[in-house]
Amino acid sequence: MKVLAMVMFVMGYGLAITRLSEGQMPASCDEYNPLFSPCVPYLVNPDFGIPSPRCCAGAAQVFGKANNPAAIQKLCTCLVATMPNLSFKPEKLAQLPAACKIKLSFPIDKCIKA
């Protein structure tokens, strides 16, 4: 029963993020969809233990592009702008690189304004 409820939550939230990303995510942040879309279950639910392989692959792709000060600033700006609209938990975002075994070239705390 709990599993079914979680599946329904994830499916419903997946539909919601599609609509939210079109209307509440800055257009300049579209390139970060590989992080936002597959990582929603992990980033919004404090009880969601580990990110999915798809989430980690998207996170690695997005974080890998943040390889210079301008790219890091753009990523951080998008994360700060998008987190409240998509109900991301800042602490989950802070844990994501370690949970996916991604080594960042910058401190993720720089992108989190709780």
Contact map, one row per residue, 1 for C-alpha under 8 A:
111110000000000000000000000000000000000000000000000000000000000000000000000000000000000000000000000000000000000000
111111000000000000000000000000000000000000000000000000000000000000000000000000000000000000000000000000000000000000
111111100000000000000000000000000000000000000000000000000000000000000000000000000000000000000000000000000000000000
111111110000000000000000000000000000000000000000000000000000000000000000000000000000000000000000000000000000000000
111111111000000000000000000000000000000000000000000000000000000000000000000000000000000000000000000000000000000000
011111111100000000000000000000000000000000000000000000000000000000000000000000000000000000000000000000000000000000
001111111110000000000000000000000000000000000000000000000000000000000000000000000000000000000000000000000000000000
000111111111000000000000000000000000000000000000000000000000000000000000000000000000000000000000000000000000000000
000011111111100000000000000000000000000000000000000000000000000000000000000000000000000000000000000000000000000000
000001111111110000000000000000000000000010000000000000000000000000000000000000000000000000000000000000000000000000
000000111111111000000000000000000000000000000000000000000000000000000000000000000000000000000000000000000000000000
000000011111111100000000000000000000000000000000000000000000000000000000000000000000000000000000000000000000000000
000000001111111110000000000000000000000110000000000000000000000000000000000000000000000000000000000000000000000000
000000000111111111000000000000000000100100000000000000000000000000000000000000000000000000000000000000000000000000
000000000011111111100000000000000000000000000000000000000000000000000000000000000000000000000000000000000000000000
000000000001111111110000000000000000000000000000000000000000000000000000000000000000000000000000000000000000000000
000000000000111111111000000000000000100000000000000000000000000000000000000000000000010000000000000000000000000000
000000000000011111111100000000000000100000000000000000000000000000000000000000000000000000000000000000000000000000
000000000000001111111110000000000000000000000000000000000000000000000000000000000000000000000000000000000000000000
000000000000000111111111100000000000000000000000000000000000000000000000000000000000110000000000000000000000000000
000000000000000011111111100000000000000000000000000000000000000000000000000000000000000000000000000000000000000000
000000000000000001111111101000000000000000000000000000000000000000000000000000000000000000000000000000000000000000
000000000000000000111111110000000000000000000000000000000000000000000000000000000000000000000000000000000000000000
000000000000000000011111110000000000000000000000000000000000000000000000000000000100100000000000000000000000000000
000000000000000000011111111011000000000000000000000000000000000000000000000000001100100000000000000000000000000000
000000000000000000000011111111000000000000000000000000000000000000000000000001001100000000000000000000000000000000
000000000000000000000100111111000000000000000000000000000000000000000000000000000000000000000000000000000000000000
000000000000000000000000011111100000000000000000000000000000000000000000000001000000000000000000000000000000000000
000000000000000000000000111111111000000000000000000000000000000000000000001001000000000000000000000000000000000000
000000000000000000000000111111111000000000000000000000000000000000000000000000000000000000000000000000000000000000
000000000000000000000000000111111100000000000000000000000000010000000000000000000000000000000000000000000000000000
000000000000000000000000000011111111000000000000000000000000010000000000001000000000000000000000000000000000000000
000000000000000000000000000011111111100000000000000000000000000000000000000000000000000000000000000000000000000000
000000000000000000000000000000111111110000000000000000100110110000000000000000000000000000000000000000000000000000
000000000000000000000000000000011111111000000000000000100110110000000000000000000000000000000000000000000000000000
000000000000000000000000000000011111111100000000000000000000000000000000000000000000000000000000000000000000000000
000000000000010011000000000000001111111100000000000000100000000000000000000000000000000000000000000000000000000000
000000000000000000000000000000000111111110000000000101100100000000000000000000000000000000000000000000000000000000
000000000000000000000000000000000011111111100000001101110000000000000000000000000000000000000000000000000000000000
000000000000110000000000000000000001111111110000000000000000000000000000000000000000000100000000000000000000000000
000000000100100000000000000000000000011111111001001000000000000000000000000000000000000000000000000000000000000000
000000000000000000000000000000000000001111111101111100000000000000000000000000000000000000010000000000000000000000
000000000000000000000000000000000000001111111100000000000000000000000000000000000000000111011000000000000000000000
000000000000000000000000000000000000000111111100000000000000000000000000000000000000011110010000000000000000000000
000000000000000000000000000000000000000011111111000000000000000000000000000000000000000010000000000000000000000000
000000000000000000000000000000000000000001111111100000000000000000000000000000000000000010010000000000000000000000
000000000000000000000000000000000000000000001111100000000000000000000000000000000000000000000000000000000000000000
000000000000000000000000000000000000000011001111111000000000000000000000000000000000000000000000000000000000000000
000000000000000000000000000000000000000001000111111000000000000000000000000000000000000000000000000000000000000000
000000000000000000000000000000000000000001000001111100000000000000000000000000000000000000000000001000000000000000
000000000000000000000000000000000000001011000001111110110000000000000000000000000000000000000001001100000000000000
000000000000000000000000000000000000011001000000011111110000000000000000000000000000000000000000000000000000000000
000000000000000000000000000000000000000000000000001111111000000000000000000000000000000000000000000000000000000000
000000000000000000000000000000000000011000000000000111111100000000000000000000000000000000000000000000000000000000
000000000000000000000000000000000110111000000000001111111110000000000000000000000000000000000000000000000000000000
000000000000000000000000000000000000001000000000001111111111000000000000000000000000000000000000000100000000000000
000000000000000000000000000000000000000000000000000011111111100000000000000000000000000000000000000000000000000000
000000000000000000000000000000000110010000000000000001111111110000000000000000000000000000000000000000000000000000
000000000000000000000000000000000110000000000000000000111111111000000000000000000000000000000000100100000000000000
000000000000000000000000000000000000000000000000000000011111111100000000000000000000000000000000000101000000000000
000000000000000000000000000000000110000000000000000000001111111110000000000000000000000000000000000000000000000000
000000000000000000000000000000110110000000000000000000000111111111000000000000000000000000000000000000000000000000
000000000000000000000000000000000000000000000000000000000011111111100000000000000000000000000000000000010000000000
000000000000000000000000000000000000000000000000000000000001111111100000000000000000000000000000000000010000000000
000000000000000000000000000000000000000000000000000000000000111111100010000000000000000000000000000000000000000000
000000000000000000000000000000000000000000000000000000000000011111111011001000000000000000000000000000001000000000
000000000000000000000000000000000000000000000000000000000000001111111011000000000000000000000000000000001000000000
000000000000000000000000000000000000000000000000000000000000000001111111000000000000000000000000000000000000000000
000000000000000000000000000000000000000000000000000000000000000001111111100000000000000000000000000000000000000000
000000000000000000000000000000000000000000000000000000000000000000011111110000000000000000000000000000000000000000
000000000000000000000000000000000000000000000000000000000000000011111111111000000000000000000000000000000000000000
000000000000000000000000000000000000000000000000000000000000000001111111111100000000000000000000000000000100000000
000000000000000000000000000000000000000000000000000000000000000000001111111110000000000000000000000000000000000000
000000000000000000000000000000000000000000000000000000000000000000000111111111000000000000000000000000000000000000
000000000000000000000000000010010000000000000000000000000000000001000011111111100000000000000000000000000000001000
000000000000000000000000000000000000000000000000000000000000000000000001111111110000000000000000000000000000011100
000000000000000000000000000000000000000000000000000000000000000000000000111111111000000000000000000000000000001000
000000000000000000000000010110000000000000000000000000000000000000000000011111111100000000000000000000000000000000
000000000000000000000000000000000000000000000000000000000000000000000000001111111110000000000000000000000000001100
000000000000000000000000000000000000000000000000000000000000000000000000000111111111000000000000000000000000001110
000000000000000000000000110000000000000000000000000000000000000000000000000011111111100000000000000000000000000000
000000000000000000000001110000000000000000000000000000000000000000000000000001111111110000000000000000000000000000
000000000000000000000000000000000000000000000000000000000000000000000000000000111111111111000000000000000000000000
000000000000000000000000000000000000000000000000000000000000000000000000000000011111111100000000000000000000000000
000000000000000000010001100000000000000000000000000000000000000000000000000000001111111100000000000000000000000000
000000000000000010010000000000000000000000010000000000000000000000000000000000000111111100000000000000000000000000
000000000000000000000000000000000000000000010000000000000000000000000000000000000011111110000000000000000000000000
000000000000000000000000000000000000000100110000000000000000000000000000000000000011111111011000000000000000000000
000000000000000000000000000000000000000000111100000000000000000000000000000000000010001111111000000000000000000000
000000000000000000000000000000000000000000100000000000000000000000000000000000000010000111111100000000000000000111
000000000000000000000000000000000000000000000000000000000000000000000000000000000000000011111110000000000000000000
000000000000000000000000000000000000000001110100000000000000000000000000000000000000000111111111000000000000000000
000000000000000000000000000000000000000000100000000000000000000000000000000000000000000111111111100000000000000100
000000000000000000000000000000000000000000000000000000000000000000000000000000000000000001111111100000000001100100
000000000000000000000000000000000000000000000000000000000000000000000000000000000000000000111111111000000000000000
000000000000000000000000000000000000000000000000001000000000000000000000000000000000000000011111111100000000000000
000000000000000000000000000000000000000000000000000000000010000000000000000000000000000000001111111111110000000000
000000000000000000000000000000000000000000000000000000000000000000000000000000000000000000000011111111100000000000
000000000000000000000000000000000000000000000000011000000000000000000000000000000000000000000011111111000000000000
000000000000000000000000000000000000000000000000001000010011000000000000000000000000000000000001111111000000000000
000000000000000000000000000000000000000000000000000000000000000000000000000000000000000000000000111111100000000000
000000000000000000000000000000000000000000000000000000000001000000000000000000000000000000000000111111110000000000
000000000000000000000000000000000000000000000000000000000000000000000000000000000000000000000000110011111000000000
000000000000000000000000000000000000000000000000000000000000001100000000000000000000000000000000100001111111000000
000000000000000000000000000000000000000000000000000000000000000001100000000000000000000000000000000000111110000000
000000000000000000000000000000000000000000000000000000000000000000000001000000000000000000000000000000011111010000
000000000000000000000000000000000000000000000000000000000000000000000000000000000000000000000000000000011111111000
000000000000000000000000000000000000000000000000000000000000000000000000000000000000000000000100000000010111111100
000000000000000000000000000000000000000000000000000000000000000000000000000000000000000000000100000000000011111110
000000000000000000000000000000000000000000000000000000000000000000000000000100000000000000000000000000000111111110
000000000000000000000000000000000000000000000000000000000000000000000000001110110000000000000000000000000011111110
000000000000000000000000000000000000000000000000000000000000000000000000000100110000000001001100000000000001111111
000000000000000000000000000000000000000000000000000000000000000000000000000000010000000001000000000000000000111111
000000000000000000000000000000000000000000000000000000000000000000000000000000000000000001000000000000000000000111
